[in-house]
């Protein structure tokens, strides 16, 4: 007996496109329209999208963006630090200074983008109150 596609993947027909939403989240834009700003004052989420009116108060990023940022920065900087040390043997203070600035700069760059990605993923998977029909979906 074969299962219907809807029975095999519950919610697959109700999920929104994930990859386009993640790309919009990376740009810190509304996951629905891609026009309105998702964040204001570095990490604070706007209450509504200024373009399409999507309610963003349901976003619950919590510690996810910080975890992802640390994971990415750590997995890039640790091997790079190893290669730099064993290839060029820089002075400890020089190495400390360069990698501290590198870690800070990359973390500050990635943190709002990771927050945008987490919120966009929640929107795409209809998590935390994003399950209701959005203004654009109601207009269809």
C-alpha positions, 0 to 999 in steps of 0.5 A: 500500500502506498501513502499519499505525499500529504500523509508521508510528510505532514505539514509539507504542503503548509510549509513556506519556501525555506531557502528564499526565506533564509536568504531574506533573513541573511539580508535582515529583511522580512522573510515574507516580502524581502522588502521591509527591515527585520531588525532595528538598532542592531538586534531588536526585532521590529514589531511589524514589517513596514512593507507587507505588515507581517507581525514579527512579535512572534519571533523567538530567536533566544540564544540560537543566533549567538550559538550559531555565531560562536559555532561558525566563528570558532570553526573558522578561527581555530584552524586558521589560528593553527595554520598561522601559528605553525606556518609563520610563528608570529609573536604571541601578542601579534597573534592575540591582537590579530585574532581578537580583532578577527573574532570580534569583527566576524562575530559582530558581522554574523550575529544580526544575520544569524538572528535574521536566519533563525527568525526566517526559519521560524516563519518558514516552518510556521513556528511560534505563532507564525502559523497563521495566514500572513497578509500576503497569503490572505490576499491570494 
